[in-house]
Amino acid sequence: MLDLIITGGLVVLRNEVKRLDIGVKDGRVVRLEESLVDEAAARHYKADGKHVMPGMVDAHVHFNEPAMGHWEGFATGSAALAAGGCTTYIDMPLNGLPPTVSVAAMESKLKAAAGSSRVDYALWGGLVPGKLDQLKPLADAGVIGFKAFMSEPGGEGEERFQRVDDVTLLEGMKRIAKLNRVLALHAEDEAMTVMLAEQAASSGKSGALDYAASRPVAAECEAVRQALLMAEHTGCALHFVHISSAAAVELIHAAKAQGLDVTLETCPHYLTLTEDDMVNLGPVAKCAPPLRSKEEQEKLWNALAAGQIDLIASDHSPSPPELKRAESFFEAWGGIAGAQSSLELMVDEGHIKRGLPMPLISRLLSLNPAQRFGLYPRKGEINLEADADFAIIDLNHSYTLKANQLKHRHPHSPYEGRMFSCRVSATLVRGEFVYNASMQAGAGADEIGKWLLYSS
């Protein structure tokens, strides 16, 4: 007898959407057929008229434990992801204290995550000055890859994550290449952004557009060029996080065409918000790189439709609300709390409004990150023997997002008050419901998330 059957749904496969029933046994997909309504099963979910997507694999979230759980923790952050159709995430090595730059620090993070996460998770390690000797132990311990900042990351405490210098970056790339891992980079030129910020301060400029002007597309492109040259020299696989401009996309795409092992992500906020939203909404819409103009946003959508963007990640980077309150936009914490809305934003804006195919949206959200970061074929696709990780989404259910619906620790979001043309009805991890919109409590199973190690 099957543990679960899902019937009547429109299943989003790698290259097509097909009306199929799904049979689940022991947490895996074991049947994909036209009809399973007569099959014996312990549970039956009717998905008539709804789309069944692979659960999102969010490769970029900041759950700030240990020690910084008052910003965001595994329990609340993963609950938000589950409500948004995400079934796997990869946690960044900051802003926990200590950051994940050693095996001991990784073990502290894993201790905080154990029994707390609603969905499955993997971990990034960090590349920082003075910790090059920790790269191999972290890789051996199972981190997915490594993250480095080419500009100052901010944060609190003496142990906070440090920006990488050029010598450490080059040597780190050499070592990471030998470890067969990916290096994820926050690419903004530090010298340029510091100089422009100082010029703004000396001129008394402190508004949202002043902040945006201090971190221009040129700063992103300059850092991307430098990193690509180092990757060409070292053979290190690169992944550029939260790319905000079509110009940077073009640089990375050209390098890929020349044979470099390089990928890039963008985020829903760059595709759905603009610099005008920073003005209108305030620091709740502040991030780095900053939101761009409407014209830049359209160029980014064109690049996505042309297949030049590899994946979409939330870059969920929350903070307590008081850190978003400052007289100067420069002083407010930069980070967007968007974990719960990524999949709905992409389906709404990308598919419903712009007509992009659902399989393309699904590949960007699920398949591509799973393949890039060593989680495929277990994650990322609805296929036989894959984990039964699903986001069941109703494209005919409109709603307006309210603060009391947000599951992350501090319920503020730039998407609050936004009308969505679709809604996640349910989320399943390995065949277990971790979110069900029809339940009054808005949550399903207890915290069942498991730690996923890198597998080549």
C-alpha positions in Angstrom: 0.0 0.0 0.0 1.2 3.5 -0.8 1.8 6.0 1.9 0.3 8.8 -0.1 -1.3 9.5 -3.4 -1.8 13.0 -4.9 -4.4 13.0 -7.6 -5.8 15.4 -10.2 -2.8 17.7 -10.3 -0.9 19.3 -13.1 2.6 18.1 -12.5 5.4 20.4 -13.4 8.2 18.2 -14.9 11.6 19.3 -16.3 10.3 20.3 -19.8 6.5 20.0 -19.6 3.4 20.2 -17.5 1.4 17.0 -17.5 -1.8 15.8 -15.8 -0.5 13.0 -13.6 -1.1 11.3 -10.3 1.8 10.7 -7.9 2.4 7.8 -5.6 4.7 8.1 -2.6 6.2 5.3 -0.5 8.9 5.7 2.2 9.4 9.4 1.4 10.1 8.8 -2.3 8.2 9.1 -5.5 7.4 5.6 -6.7 4.6 6.1 -9.1 3.9 8.7 -11.8 0.8 7.6 -13.8 -2.3 9.0 -15.4 -4.5 7.6 -12.7 -3.9 6.2 -9.2 -7.4 6.9 -7.8 -8.1 3.2 -7.3 -4.8 2.5 -5.6 -4.7 1.7 -1.9 -3.0 4.5 0.1 -2.9 5.6 3.7 -3.5 9.2 2.7 -5.1 10.9 -0.4 -4.6 14.5 -1.3 -6.8 15.8 -4.1 -4.9 18.4 -6.1 -7.6 18.9 -8.8 -6.9 22.0 -10.9 -3.7 22.8 -9.0 -0.1 22.7 -10.1 2.3 20.3 -8.3 5.8 21.7 -8.5 9.1 20.3 -7.1 9.7 22.0 -3.8 11.9 25.1 -4.1 15.6 24.6 -3.3 16.5 28.0 -1.9 20.3 28.2 -2.1 20.7 31.5 -0.2 19.2 32.1 3.2 20.5 33.6 6.4 19.3 31.8 9.5 21.5 33.4 12.1 21.9 30.7 14.7 23.9 30.1 16.8 23.7 33.2 19.1 21.8 35.4 16.6 18.5 33.6 16.6 16.8 36.8 17.8 17.3 38.0 14.2 16.1 34.7 12.6 16.3 31.1 13.6 15.9 27.7 12.1 12.3 27.1 13.4 10.8 30.4 12.2 12.8 30.8 9.0 12.1 27.3 7.9 8.4 27.7 8.7 8.3 30.7 6.4 10.0 28.7 3.7 7.5 25.8 4.1 4.6 28.3 3.8 6.2 29.5 0.5 6.6 26.1 -1.1 10.3 25.6 -0.3 11.4 22.1 0.8 15.2 22.5 0.9 17.5 25.5 1.8 21.2 26.1 2.0 22.1 28.3 5.0 24.8 30.9 4.6 27.8 31.0 7.0 26.8 34.4 8.5 25.5 36.1 10.6 25.7 33.4 13.3 28.3 33.7 16.0 30.6 32.1 15.4 30.2 32.1 11.6 30.6 28.8 9.8 34.3 29.1 9.1 35.5 26.0 11.0 34.2 22.5 11.7 33.6 23.5 15.4 31.4 26.4 14.3 29.6 24.2 11.8 28.8 21.7 14.6 27.4 24.6 16.7 25.1 25.5 13.9 24.0 21.9 13.3 23.2 21.6 17.0 20.9 24.7 16.7 19.2 23.3 13.6 18.6 19.7 15.0 15.0 19.1 15.6 14.1 22.7 14.7 13.9 22.9 10.9 10.6 22.2 9.2 12.3 21.4 5.8 15.6 19.9 4.7 18.8 21.9 4.8 22.4 22.0 3.8 25.2 24.4 4.9 27.6 26.8 3.2 31.1 27.2 4.7 32.9 30.5 4.7 36.1 31.7 3.0 37.6 34.4 5.2 41.2 35.6 6.1 43.1 33.4 8.5 41.0 30.3 8.0 42.3 28.8 4.8 43.3 25.7 6.7 39.6 25.1 7.6 38.5 24.7 4.0 39.3 21.0 3.6 38.0 20.0 7.0 34.7 21.8 6.2 34.5 20.1 2.8 35.2 16.7 4.4 32.4 17.4 6.9 29.9 17.9 4.1 29.4 21.6 3.4 27.9 22.3 0.0 30.4 25.0 -1.0 32.0 28.2 0.3 30.9 31.8 0.5 33.1 34.9 0.4 32.4 38.6 0.4 34.3 41.0 -1.9 32.8 43.9 0.1 32.2 44.4 3.8 29.3 42.1 5.0 28.5 44.0 8.1 27.1 42.2 11.2 27.8 42.3 14.9 30.4 41.0 17.3 34.2 40.5 17.2 33.7 37.1 15.5 31.7 38.5 12.7 32.3 37.3 9.1 35.1 39.1 7.4 35.6 40.4 3.9 38.1 38.4 1.9 41.3 40.2 0.7 42.7 39.5 -2.7 45.5 37.2 -1.6 43.1 35.0 0.5 40.6 35.0 -2.4 43.2 33.8 -4.9 44.6 31.1 -2.6 41.1 30.1 -1.5 40.1 29.6 -5.1 43.1 27.3 -5.6 42.2 25.2 -2.6 38.4 25.1 -3.3 39.1 23.9 -6.9 41.1 21.0 -5.5 38.2 20.2 -3.2 35.7 20.1 -6.1 33.4 22.6 -4.5 31.8 25.9 -5.6 32.8 29.3 -4.3 29.8 31.7 -4.0 30.7 35.3 -4.2 29.1 38.6 -3.1 30.5 40.7 -5.9 30.7 44.4 -5.2 34.0 46.4 -5.5 34.8 47.6 -1.9 37.0 50.5 -2.9 34.4 52.0 -5.2 31.4 51.6 -2.8 33.4 53.0 0.1 34.5 56.0 -1.9 31.0 56.8 -3.2 29.5 56.4 0.3 32.0 58.8 1.8 31.3 61.3 -1.0 27.5 61.0 -0.2 28.1 61.5 3.5 30.3 64.6 3.0 27.6 66.1 0.8 24.9 65.4 3.3 23.2 62.8 1.1 21.5 60.1 3.1 18.4 59.0 1.2 17.4 55.8 -0.5 18.5 56.9 -4.0 21.7 58.3 -2.6 22.4 54.8 -1.2 21.6 53.2 -4.5 24.0 55.6 -6.3 26.8 54.6 -3.9 26.6 51.0 -5.0 26.2 51.2 -8.8 26.1 48.6 -11.5 29.8 49.4 -12.2 30.8 48.2 -8.7 29.1 44.9 -9.3 30.7 44.5 -12.7 34.2 45.4 -11.5 34.1 42.7 -8.8 32.7 40.2 -11.3 35.5 40.8 -13.7 38.2 40.4 -11.0 36.7 37.2 -9.8 36.3 35.7 -13.3 40.0 36.4 -14.0 41.0 34.6 -10.8 38.7 31.7 -11.7 40.3 31.4 -15.1 43.7 31.3 -13.4 42.8 28.8 -10.7 40.1 26.6 -12.3 37.7 27.3 -9.3 34.0 26.8 -9.9 32.2 30.1 -9.2 28.7 31.0 -8.3 27.7 34.7 -8.2 25.0 35.4 -5.7 22.2 38.1 -6.0 23.3 39.5 -9.3 21.2 42.7 -9.9 22.2 43.9 -13.4 22.0 42.7 -16.9 25.5 44.0 -17.5 26.9 41.6 -14.9 24.8 38.8 -16.3 26.4 39.4 -19.7 29.9 39.2 -18.3 29.2 35.9 -16.5 27.4 34.5 -19.5 30.3 35.3 -21.8 32.8 33.7 -19.4 30.6 30.5 -19.3 30.6 30.5 -23.1 34.4 30.5 -23.0 34.4 27.4 -20.8 34.5 28.7 -17.3 32.6 26.7 -14.7 30.4 29.6 -13.5 26.8 30.2 -12.6 24.7 33.1 -11.2 21.6 33.7 -9.3 19.3 36.6 -9.1 16.6 37.2 -6.5 12.8 37.9 -6.6 13.3 41.4 -5.2 15.4 42.5 -8.2 12.7 41.1 -10.5 9.7 42.6 -8.7 10.9 45.7 -6.8 12.7 48.8 -8.0 14.6 51.7 -6.5 11.3 53.6 -6.3 10.2 51.0 -3.8 13.2 51.8 -1.6 11.9 55.4 -1.6 8.3 54.5 -1.0 8.8 51.6 1.5 11.9 52.6 3.2 14.7 50.4 4.6 12.4 47.3 4.6 13.4 47.3 0.9 17.1 47.9 1.4 19.6 45.3 0.2 23.1 45.1 -1.3 23.5 45.3 -4.2 20.6 47.8 -4.1 17.4 47.6 -6.1 17.8 49.0 -9.6 15.7 51.1 -12.0 12.6 49.8 -13.9 14.7 49.8 -17.1 17.4 47.7 -15.4 14.7 45.3 -14.1 13.3 44.8 -17.6 16.8 44.0 -18.9 17.1 41.4 -16.1 13.8 39.8 -17.1 15.0 39.6 -20.7 18.2 37.9 -19.6 16.2 35.4 -17.6 13.9 34.6 -20.5 17.0 34.1 -22.7 18.4 31.5 -20.4 21.3 33.5 -19.1 20.3 33.3 -15.4 20.9 30.0 -13.7 18.7 30.1 -10.6 16.6 32.1 -8.3 17.3 32.4 -4.6 15.6 34.5 -1.9 18.7 35.9 -0.1 16.4 36.0 3.0 18.4 38.3 5.3 16.1 39.5 8.1 16.8 41.6 11.1 14.9 42.9 14.1 12.7 45.8 13.1 14.6 48.4 15.1 17.7 47.9 12.9 15.6 49.0 9.9 14.9 52.3 11.6 17.6 55.0 11.1 17.7 58.6 10.1 20.1 57.8 7.3 19.3 55.1 4.7 23.0 54.2 4.8 22.8 53.2 8.5 19.8 50.9 8.3 20.4 47.2 8.1 20.5 46.0 4.5 18.6 42.8 3.9 15.2 41.7 2.6 13.0 39.3 4.4 11.5 37.4 1.5 11.8 33.7 2.2 8.1 33.0 2.2 7.3 34.7 -1.1 9.9 33.6 -3.6 8.0 30.8 -5.4 4.7 32.8 -5.4 6.4 35.9 -6.8 8.1 34.0 -9.6 4.9 32.1 -10.6 2.8 35.3 -10.3 5.1 37.7 -12.1 7.0 35.2 -14.3 4.3 32.8 -15.4 0.9 34.4 -14.9 1.8 38.0 -15.9 4.7 37.5 -18.3 3.9 34.1 -19.8 7.1 32.3 -19.1 6.7 28.5 -19.0 6.1 26.8 -15.7 9.0 24.3 -16.4 11.4 27.2 -16.8 10.3 28.8 -13.5 10.6 25.4 -11.8 14.1 24.8 -13.1 15.2 28.2 -11.8 13.8 27.5 -8.4 14.5 23.8 -7.9 16.3 21.7 -10.5 19.2 24.1 -11.3 20.2 24.8 -7.7 19.9 21.1 -6.8 22.2 20.1 -9.6 24.7 22.9 -9.0 25.1 22.2 -5.3 25.2 18.4 -5.2 21.6 17.7 -4.1 20.4 16.1 -7.3 18.8 13.6 -8.1 17.4 13.4 -4.6 16.2 17.0 -4.8 15.0 19.4 -7.5 12.7 17.4 -9.7 9.6 15.3 -9.6 10.9 12.0 -10.8 10.8 8.3 -9.8 13.0 7.7 -6.7 13.4 11.4 -6.0 12.3 12.7 -2.6 8.6 13.4 -2.5 9.1 17.2 -2.1 6.3 19.2 -3.5 4.8 22.7 -3.6 1.2 22.5 -4.5 0.1 25.9 -5.9 -3.3 27.2 -6.9 -3.0 29.6 -9.8 -6.6 30.6 -9.4 -6.3 31.7 -5.7 -5.6 35.5 -5.3 -4.8 37.0 -2.0 -3.2 40.0 -0.3 -0.2 39.3 1.9 -0.7 40.5 5.4 1.8 40.8 8.2 0.0 38.2 10.4 0.5 35.6 7.6 4.3 35.9 7.7 6.0 33.0 9.5 9.6 34.4 9.9 10.6 35.8 13.2 10.0 39.5 12.6 6.9 39.9 10.4 8.0 42.7 8.1 8.4 42.3 4.4 8.5 44.6 1.3 5.7 42.4 -0.1 3.3 43.1 2.7 0.1 44.5 1.1 1.0 43.0 -2.3 -1.8 41.2 -4.2 -0.7 37.8 -5.4 -2.5 36.0 -8.2 -1.6 32.5 -6.9 -1.1 30.8 -3.5 0.8 27.8 -2.2 -1.9 25.4 -0.9 0.4 22.8 0.6 4.1 21.9 0.9 5.4 18.3 1.5 8.9 17.2 2.4 9.6 13.5 1.8 5.8 12.9 1.6 5.0 14.7 4.9 2.9 17.8 5.0 4.9 20.7 6.5 2.5 23.3 5.4 -1.2 23.2 4.6 -3.1 26.5 3.9 -6.4 24.9 4.8 -5.3 24.1 8.3 -6.2 26.8 10.9 -2.7 26.7 12.4 -1.1 27.1 8.9 1.4 24.3 9.5 1.6 20.6 9.1 4.1 18.1 10.4 6.4 18.8 13.3 10.0 19.9 12.4 11.2 17.0 10.3 14.0 18.7 8.3 17.2 16.7 7.8 20.7 17.9 7.2 21.9 17.1 3.7 25.5 16.5 2.9 27.2 17.4 -0.4 27.2 14.5 -2.8 29.2 14.7 -6.1 
